[in-house]
Amino acid sequence: MIDLTIAKEGRAHNIARAREQGIIIPTLREMQHPEEIPEKIREKLTNVGLWDFNPLNLFRITWKNEQKEFGGLFKGPNYIVLPSELTGVKARIMLMVGKYFPTGCHKVGASFGCLVPPLVTGQFDSSFSKAVWPSTGNYCRGGAFNSKLLGCYSIAILPEGMSRERFDWLKTVASEIIATPGSESNVKEIFDKTNELSLRDDCMIFNQFAEMGNYMWHYNVTGNAILEAFEEIKGENGRLAGAIFTSGSAGTMASGDRIKDVYPTAKLGTGEALQCPTLLDNGFGSHRIEGIGDKHVPWIHNVKNTDLIVDIDDEDSQKTLRLFNEPVGQAYLRSVGVPEETIQSLSLFGISGIANMLCAIKMAKYYELTERDVVASVMTDSSVMYASRVKELQDADGPYTREMAAIDFHTHILGEKTDNMLELTYPERKRIHNLKYYTWVEQQGKTSDELNALWYDQEHTWDSAKADAARVDDLIREFNEDTGLLKNL
């Protein structure tokens, strides 16, 4: 599923550029186990900022960074556990923290998984090729960042309606930026621009919705980080009852596949916006949950392994964003017994992280989970990316009051119900899988045989993508050996 054929000329060019720019590439194994990163690289990282455009920050593409803006090394996985005082459910909701990746978002890992295999094989020739990153926001930020660190030209594509913070930062790193019409829900417009660029010989498209490198990275890195975090908190009788992730590119859903490989009884859910209920009932529309895409089913979503669809009203995510980021809102949460440690962690939530939390609450209510149960999810980014959205809410609704905070908490968090959910039968899974046809076969050049293989041929599709990590790591080691940089540190 991931083409690892060697293109000798391109590989030679990439080795020369890496040697010239001092680029050493980490393995997926080192992202899972950063304690195995060579000591000399760890020493150098103590003088590098988390967001610096320094090739050494490739080694910080891990869930295990110290929570420091400068000079941090590594620890256990970054996560928080939400108490029932905030969620209103007995189950523990465990959220992996994306803020402490370079760029402040775990999408830098997904884009690494897409770019590095063709780079180390030479299929992507950094002396000629341009890396095109179609995205609804964070993925193209991660792609542009990795491109810069790996000495590659980047083209970031995202909707013009995305938050100002994304565009401001991209101007400092991407070689080119293309803003397509619309907002979070306008994925087809992104694909249209991508298809136009794909006709150019110098452009290689890294479509996160279709790249198995995205799936491979999350299965091996995010999935194992979640399992490790669960082991830390499970206690004597703890049970990993489920995991749920808003769809986006569906890359993070691969971590759920990893969880189910270890805990087969765990339930795996996919969330989406109620305003665009594509998975729930073939619906369409527009919504405000930045960080997830819709109106299609991603190619890399292993629907056959999905148990539950959960739809979230985007008003819930917006009101909770303000509750979490207003001093009055935090004071109200403190007054109703939410622990101070939790209140201090609220800035770790971006909009999609809030949506993931709400999906986890609905999952816990639906399955009537208890104190022994854990539901896992992720916070893709943090509130740093959404200050302008909070300002828009302030302008629209006026000064925040204690009464508004009380209403928001009891309505949009504690008031979550088990409506707008669907537990998937085999035919329902097949129905969602078949929706891929209209995007990927009719529009994006896939074949019906390839589509059927995703459903019927687990060994040569999903299992193959999982196993490709070992071969990719071998190719990375051979690439580093040929540059000579690692042995000459």
N, C-alpha and C positions, 0 to 999 in steps of 0.2 A: 504493500500500500504506500510505502514511502520509497521513492526511487533513490537508491544509493549507488547507482552506476557512476564510475569514475570518469570525469572529463579531464584528461591530463593537462591540456593547455590552460584551461581556466583554473585548475588547481594550482598549477605552477605560478600563475599570476597572483593568486590569492596568498600563496606562501610568501612570495616576494613582498607583497604589500604588508602582510602581517609582520614580517621581519623588519621592514622599514619603519613601521609605526609601533612596534613593541607590543603586538597583540598576542596574548596567550588565551586560549579558549578553555573554559572549564567543562568538565564532563557532567552529565546528568547525575552520575553517582556522587560527585562532589557537591552538587546542589542538594541532594538528599542528606549527605553526610559532610558538611563543610569542615568538620574536624580533620578530614583527610586532605584538605587543601595544603599544598606545600608551605612549609613554615616561612620561607622567604617571601612568598606572596602575602601571607598574613601580616608579616612585618611591614610591608609596603602599604597595606591597607590602613594601617594606623595613621597615615598621613593623607588620607583621601576622604573627601566628603561623600555622603551617600548618593547625592545627585550629580556629582562631578562627571564631566565628559572625559572619563579616564578609562582605558580598557580594563584596568584592574577591577572596575565595578561590575564586570561580567561575573566575577566570583561572588558578588552579592545578590545574584538572582537566586534567592532561596527564602523560605519561610522562617529562617533561623537567624536573621540578622539581629544584632544588639539594637536596642531602641535608641540610637544615637544618630544625630545628623552628621557628625564628623568622627572619623577614626574608629568606628565600631567594628567589632569582630563578630563572633557567633555565639549562640546559646541554644536553648531548646526552641521548639516551634512557637511562634507568636500567635496567641489566641486569647480570647476572653470567654468566660462562662457567665451567662446572664441569670440572675436570680429570679425567683417567682414573683418577687415584689415588683419587678418591672414587666415581666411577660404575662403574668396571670395564669401560668400553667405550672404543673408540678414537675414536668420534665426539665432537665437542664439543657439549655440551648448553648452550644459551643460554636463560636465564630472565629475562624482564622483571620488574622489581621494582615491586610494588604498594604497598609501605610508604609511599612518599613522596607519595602522593595525600592530600588532605584526607580525614579519617576513617581513614587508613592502609590504604585498599583501593581498587582500581580500579573497584569497583561504583559509586562516586560518578559515574563517567563514564557508565556504562550508564543510570543513573537520570536524569542530565541529558538524555541522548538521548531519553528517554521523556517527560519533563515539559515541556521547553522548546518543542517544536513546538506543542502545544495551548495553551501559555501565550502565545506571541507571536501566535498566530492568534486568541486569545480564546475558543477552545472550552472551555478551562479558565478559569473566572472566579474569580480569587483573592479577590474580595469575597464569594463565596458557596460555591464548590466546595471540597471536601476531597480531598486526594490520598491515595489508599489504596495502600500499598506491601506487597503480599504477597511473602514471602521466606522462605528458610531461614536468613537471618542478615544477610549483608553488604549485600545489595541494599536492604533496608528501612532500614539505617543510612545508606546513600548517599542514598536518597530523602528521608528525614527531614532530613538535612543540607541538601540542595539546596532542599527546601521552605522551610526556615527562612531560607536566604539569599535566596530569591526571594519571600519574603513570603507563603507559602502554608501553610494548615493541613494537617497530615499525620497519617495513621493508619498506624502500623507494625504489620504482622502477621508473627509468626514462631513456630515451635514452642517450647513451654515447656521442652523439653530442650536447647536450645542453650546455649552457654557463658555463664557468669555475666557475663563482661566485656561481651558484647553488650548484655545487658539494662541493666547499670549505666550504660553510656554513653547508650543510647537514652533513659533517663529524663531526661537533660539537654537533649535536643533535640526529641524527637517530641512532637506535641500529644497523641496518644493511643497506647497500646501495647496490642495484643491478642495474648495467648499462646494458641496453639492446641494441642490434645493431640498428644503424641508428640515426635519428634525429627527428625533430618535427613531420614529416609525418608518422613515423613508429609506429602507434598505435597497429597494430596487433601483433607486436613483444612483446609489453608490455602485451597484453592480453594472449599471449602464456605463458609467464613466470608466469603470474597471475594464469592461469589454472593449471600450474604445482604445484604452492604453495597451491592451493585450495584442493589438494588431501591430504594435511597434516592436522591432527586433531587439531594441535595447531595454525593454521592460519585462521584468519577471513579476508576476502577480502572486502575492502571498495573502490569499483570501482566507481569513481566519475561520469562516464558516465551512470551508471545505478542506482545509489543510490537516492531514493526519498528524503532522508534527505538533499541532496544537493539542490534539487528543493525547499523543504520546507523552508530551511534557506534563500535562495535568495528571494523567494516570500514574506516572512514576514519581513525580515530585509532590504535587498537591495531595494526591491520594495517600502517599506514605506519611506526609506531614500530619494529615488528619488522624491517621491511625496512631501515630506516635503521641499526638496530643491527647487522644482518647485514653491511651494507656496511662497517661499521667493523672487523669481525673476519675477514672472509672470506679475506683474503690473496690470493695470486696465483691459486690453483686451488680456492678454497673453493666449496662447493656447498651451497645451502639444500635439504637432502634431504627435510626434512619438518617438520611441526609437529603437536603433539598437545595437547589440552586436555580435562580432565575436563568432563563435560557441563554440570552446573549448569543454567543457563537456556539454554545453547548460544549466548549472546551472543558469547562470546570465539571461538567457532568461526567467526564471521564474519571475524575477522582471518585465519583460514586460507583463506577464500575470496579475500581480497585477495592473500595470498601466492601462491595458485595462479593468479590472474590474471596475476601477474608471472613466476612460475616454474611453468609448467604441469606439469613433471615431478615437482614436490614432492608427497610423500604427506601426506595430512591424516588424522589419527587422533582418535578420541574415546575418552576414558577413563571408566570408571565403577567402582563398588565391586563386587567379586566376590560380596559378600553380597547384592547386589540387581542381578542380571545382566539388566536389562531389554533392553538393546540386543543383548547377546550371544546370549541364547536365550529372550527373552520372559519372563524370570524376575522375581521380586519378593523382597522381604525388607527387613531393617533393617541399617544400617551406621553407622560412626562417622567417616566422612570429612566433617567439617563443611565446608560451602561448595559442595557439589554436591547436586542434587536427583535424584529418580529415580521409578521406577514409572510413568513416562510418557516420551514423546518430546516435547521442546519444539516448539511450533509454528514457532519461528524457527530450528530446526536444518535447514540445507540438506543433507539426508541424501544427496541425489544426488551431492554433491561430496565425500563422505566415503569414505576408502579402507580404514580399519582401525579395529576395535574392540579396546580393551585393557582387561581387567579387573584391578583391583588388590585384593589382600586387605587389608582395613582394618587388620589386625594389623600389616602392614608399615608403614603410615603412622604408627600409634601408637608402635611401637617406635622408629622413626626419629625421631619428634618428641622422645622422651626422649634418644636418643643425641645429637641435635644441641644439646640445651639443658642437659645435665648437664656440669659441668666434667670429670668423669671420662671421659665420652664424647668430649668434645673433645680431651682429652689422649691418648686412645687413637688417635683419627684422626690426631693430630699424629705419634704414634709410628710409624704405618704409612706416613708420607710425604705425607699430605694437606697442601698448602701452607697456610701461616699465613693468607694473604689469604682463602682459601676458608673456613677455620675461623672467621675473624672475620665472615664473611657468613652464617653458619648461622642467626642470629637473624632473617634476612629471610624464612625459610620459615614459613608457616602450614601447617595440615594439608593443605589442598588443594594448596598449592605442593609439598609433599613428594610427594603423589600424582602430580602432573604430572611431577615429576622421575623417579619410578619408571616411569611410563608411557613417558617418553622413553627411558629405559634399555631397556625391553622393545622399543620400536620400533627402536632402534639394533641390538639383537641380532637381531631378526627379519629385518631387511633387510641384515644383515651390513655395516653402515656402517663407513667407514674414517676416517682422520685428516682427510681433506679435507672430510668431511661435517659439517653443522651441523643439529641438531634444535632447534627453537624451542618455547618454551612460556612460561607466566607464573606468577608467584607472586602470587596474588590479594591476600593480606594477609600478615601476619608473625606471629611467635611471641607478640607482644604480646597478641594476642587469645586466647591459649591457655594462659596461666600456670596457670589452674585445672585444665586437662586434664593438664598435667605433674604437678601436685600429686596428682591422682587416681591417676596411674600410680605415683607414689612410694608412696602409701598402699597400693596394691594389691600391689606387687612388692617393697617394701622398698628399702633403700639401694642405690644403683647402684654396681656394681663394674666393674673392668677386664674381668673375665671376661664379665659381662653385655654390656658394650660390644662386645667382640670377637664374641660370638654375634650381637648385633643387626646389626652391620656386615656380617658375612659371610653372614648369613641373609637379612636384609630389604633389603639394597642389592645387594651383590655376588652374592647368590644368586637374584636375579630371573631367571626363565626365560621362555621364549616360549610358556608354556601360557596357557590362558584368553584367547586372542586369536582374532580372526576377520578375515581379509582379505575385503573385501566384493566380491562379484560384483554384477552388475546386479540379479538377483532378490533377493539379500540386502539390498541398499539399498532396494528396493521393499518388502520385508517390514518393515523398520524404519519406513520412511515410513508404511506403512499402519497401524502401531500408533497413529499420531496420531488416527486415527478415534475410538478408544474414549474418549480424553480430550476431544478438542476438538470433535468433532461430537456425540457422544452426551451429553456433560456440559456443555460450555462454549459452545454456541450457534453454532459454526462450521457451514458447510455442506459437503457432499461436493464441490460444485463448487469451493469455495475450496481444499479439500484437494487436489483434482486439479490446480488451477492451480499450486500450489507445485511439483508434479512436472513438469507438461507445459509451463507457460508461464513460462519463465525471464525473458523480457523484461519482463513486467508484474508480476512478483513480486520476485525477488531483484535483478535489474538495476535495477528501479525504486527499491527501497529503497537501493541503493548510490548512485544518482544524486540521491536526495532531499536529500543533504547540501548541495548547492549552493543549492537553493531555500530550505532552512531557514536557511542563512547569510544569504541575501538578506532573509528575513523578520526575522532578528535585527537586521540593520543598520537596517532600516526602523523597527523597534521602538525601538532606541536613539536613532535620529534624532528620533523623535516624543517621547521623554522629554526630550530636550534636554540630558541629563546629560553625555554624552560630549563634545559640542562646547563645553560650559561648564566643563570640568575646569580 
